[in-house]
């Protein structure tokens, strides 16, 4: 193989499974360089999930070696259930995979999207991400220990998905004012966020918004945010009387607005079918028959698709 040119060697390396590629990388500096510069920069290596089947055969040593070599070229990274993957036995004696801190210390100079599903995420880890992921455009986290502190360090962030977190209102104001956010999801946040969003000038850039327990099914938000095209509102343990009251307020609001809402509102989707159908009728959309009568204490999700403020329709 030493007599072959680089193109031939890369062609051979690409046919090998990842385990064998790592063996080749350890065998000679030339193979390591070609793998890092050409083979491991292919699309399937730039978008990596720790649950990917190609990583399962790797030993812990090879797994760490692969991440250390390829992290600078990664563009998307999805980290799921790190604790379960780290331990092979219930006693935790056999470490099979590195813990969360390992992933956060890598060089992610080209990373665009990062998704971490780990309840141990905290503010200090967000600070570490801000220092190593300068190009990050999208961040998804879910942890009660995320308060919004240090998130402003992600200066290029356009998408923040942070359900079931504890984002504090002062930090939320900073996020909306300082970051170019277009998609924000704070569903089931510990603190009510609707008033802060309505008061912030930065929220007018939002195109997609998710939150819980919004007033009047989110119509005030839809009316106030000019760029919004998708609004997801969830409710927990809403009584039938509360739903009827909100429906009546919504009906009056739409009636006062003449044809404004039917023109802007494209569809309403929800897993509480009675409310979904009622809102469709209120907004003047196509009427459908209820499929099944759900329990009123189910989680309610309403999705609004609003038209483009410039006059066109967004699909």
Protein Blocks (a to p, Z undefined) as FASTA:
>chain_A
ZZpcfklmmmmmmmpcfklmmmmmmmpmklmmmmmmmmmmgfklmpccfkbmklmmpcfk
lmmmmmmmmmmmpcbdcdehkllmmpmbfnopacfbdcfklmmmpccfkbfbdcdddfkb
cfklmmmmmmmmmmbcbdcdddfkbgogoklmmmmbcbdcdehiacdfklmmmmmmmpcc
fbdcfehiabdfklmmmmpmklmmpmbdcdehiahhhlmmmmmmmkbcbdcdddehiafk
lmmmmmmmmmmmmmmnommmmmmmmbdcdfblklmmmmmmmnopacdddfbdcdfkbccd
dddddddfklpacZZ
